[in-house]
Amino acid sequence: MTSDAIRTATLDIQKLRKEFPVLDQRVNGRDLVYFDNAATSQKPLSVINALVDYYKGYNANIHRRIHTLAEKATKAYEETRVTAKNFINAASTEEIIFTRGVTEGINLVATSYGRTFIKEGDEIIISGLEHHSNIVPWQFVCEEKKAVLKVIPVSDSGELDMDAYKELLSSKTKIVSVNHASNSLGTINPIKEIVSLAHEVGAVVFIDGAQGGAHLLIDVQDLDCDFYAVSAHKMYGATGTGFLYGKKELL
């Protein structure tokens, strides 16, 4: 590729920066550069303007009032559910539950599905790549139900040891909960294989999509996962919003 072609293919960084008002400031005498996107992303003008438009134009309770503003707000709310469904290729909007983010999604499944179906002696599998939000809720369930928490080890290359995972699986395995992509290493896990192997022993699979939602094309029907959670604040959306996907028959 010639230098001219490389320049043509390069993003217009200054134009891109202008989409993010927070970057229009100087820190320690330099233009602000933000690298903490794995924790939370900054918000572009399109998102900020959408929030402002809502509060300025049609702020109202949804599903509870019959007047123009409420109907407009309800329509926008449900259209967002359609957008979320399409974003991950869910089979139905009834499989989309709005949450405050992945952490709430994990806790919701752990305290509802987990507490209902996990019995003494059952096993839950997580991995050594998990964020604390995908460890602690399962620890609580195991402690309460006298179940066993098992951990897929991580290889020296930062990848899940799939042979060890296969050894951990058994008829006692009821839930497998792993992330799609690691927030610390960037490792992209072989989710289809993880799901397929778990289903062979009758377990359901929860996928933490906090990083996957921001960086990967997600097709929950192709992955065949049972639950998938996304946080909007890591992919340019509003803080305190997200959604949980669950197969309709499980919900």
N, C-alpha and C positions, 0 to 999 in steps of 0.2 A: 504494500500500500504506500502510495506517495505521501509526502508531508502535507500536500494540499488536501488529499483525501482524508487524512487523519484529522486535519483541522475542520473539515466539513462535517465529519462524524462526531466531533466533540460537542458536548452539551454547551449551550450558552449559559455559563455559570451565573453571570450577572443578571440575566433575565430570570433565571430560576430563583435566585436569591430574592428578587423583588416580589415573588409570590408569597414570601414568608416575612411578614412585618417585623417579627421579633429579631430578625437578623440585621435590621437597619439600625444598628447601634455599634459603638466601639467599646471594647473592653481592654484595659491596660494599653490604650493607645493603638489598638489594632481592630480591624473589622471582626465582629464576632463570627467564630466558626464553631458549629455545634456538631459533636460526634456521638452524643449519647442517645441515639435513636433506638437502640435495643431496650432502653429503659422507657422512653417516651419520645414520640416525634413532635416536632413543632407543627403548628397549624397553618395551612395556606389560606390566602384570602377567601377562596371559594367556601371553605368551611366556616370561617369567621363570619362572612357575609350571610351565610345560610342561617346561622344562629341569630344574628342580629335581625334578619328579615322575619324570623319566627316571632321574636319578642316584640318587634315593632308592628307586625302585621296581623298575626292570628294566634297569639298566645291564648290558649283555652284548654280546659280539661277534655281529654279524649274519651269517647265511648260513654259519656255520662250526660251530655247536654245536647239538646236539639236547637241549635242556633247556628248562624253562618260561620262564626269563628271556630266553634267547636267542630263543626262538620269539616271545615278546611283543615284543622289540626289533625283530626282523626284520619282523613284521607292521606295526609302527608306521612303520618305515623305508619299506616298500613302499607303505603308504597315503599317505605323504608324496609319493611319486612320482606317485600318482594325483591328488593335490591339485595338484601342479605341472602335470600334463598338462591338467587341467580349467581351471586358471588361465589358460593361454594357448591353450586349445582345440587341443592337439596331437591327431593322429590316433591315437596309441598311446603307452603308457607306455614302449615300447622306444625312443621318440624323446627321452627325458629322461635326461640324464647329470648326476649331481650333481657340483658343483664347489665351489671356495672363493669363487666370485664371477665377475663379468664378466671381470676381467683374466685369470683362469685360462682361462675359456672362449675368449677371443680367442687367447691363446697356444696353447691346445690345437688349435684349428682351423688357426692359422697354421703350426704346426710339424708337423702331421700332414697335413691336406689340402693346405695350401699347399706344403710341401716335396715332396709327392708329385706334384702336378699342375702346378705352376708351372715353366715352362721359360724358357730364355734368350730375351729379346725379348718375353715376355708382359707384360701390363700389369695392375696392381692400382689400383683407384680408391678413395680415401677422400675426406673433405671437410675444409674449413677449420674445421668446428665440432667436430672430434674431440678427445676427451680423449687424453692421451699414451698411455694403455693401448691405444688403437685406432689408434695411429700407429707406435710403435716396433716391434711384432712384424712388421708388414708391411714396414718398412724393412729388418729383418734378412733376411726372406725374399727381398726384391728384391736385396739385396746379395749374398746367397749364390747366388741363381739367375741373377743378371745380368738381372733383370726391371726394369720401369719402374714407379715409383710416381707416380700422377697425383692431383691434388687439385681437388675441386669448389670453386670460389670462393664466397665469401659476399657477398651484396649489402649495401648500406648499411643496409637494413632488418633485417639479421641473418638473412636467409633464404638457402637454397642457390640458386644461379643454375642453374635447371634447363635453360635453353638451353645454358649452358656444359657442363653434365653430358652432354647429348645429343651435343655435339661431341666430348667426351672418349671416348665409347663407340665401340668398334670390334671387329672380329673378334679383335683381340689381347687384349681385356679378358677376364680369367678370373675375377677376384674383385672385388666391390664391397663395401666395409665402411663403414657409416655408423651414427650413433646415431639412435635413435628420437626422442629429445628431448635438447636441449643442456643440459648441467649448468651452463653459464655464462650463456646467454641465455634459456633456456627455450623456444627455438624447437622446434616440433614439425614434423619433416620429413615430406614426402609419400611415405611408405614404399611404398605400393602402386604408385605411379607409378615410383619408383626401381627397384623389383623388376621390374616389367613390362618396363621399358626394358632392364634388364640381361639379362633372360632372352631378349629378342629377339636379342641378340648371343651367346647361349650362356654367359653368365657366371653364377656363383652369388653369392648375396647374404648377407652376415653383418650382423645388426642388433645393435648394442650397446643393450640394453634397461635399462641401469642406472637411468636416470631414467624411462623409459617404464613399467617394471614398477611403479613407485611411483604413477604418476599417470594412466595410460591403460588403457583396456580393450584387451587384446591378444588377437588371433585370428590365430595364425600360418597357419592354413589360408586365411583370407581374404586376409591379406597376401601369401601364397605365398612368403615368404622361405625361404631354405634353412637358415639358422642363426639362432638368437636366444638371447641370453644375459641372465641376470638375476642380480642380487646381492640376497640377502635382507636384508643389513644396511641397505640404503637404504629398505626398506619394512617396518620394525618387526620383522624377523626376526633370528635370531642372527648375530653377526659370524662371518665365516669360512665362510659357507654360501651356496649359490646353485645355479643349474643352467643347463645348456646344452641347447637344443633343436636337433635336426638332423633333416632328413628321413631316414626310415629307409633309403632307397636310397643316400643319401650316407654315412650312418654305416656 
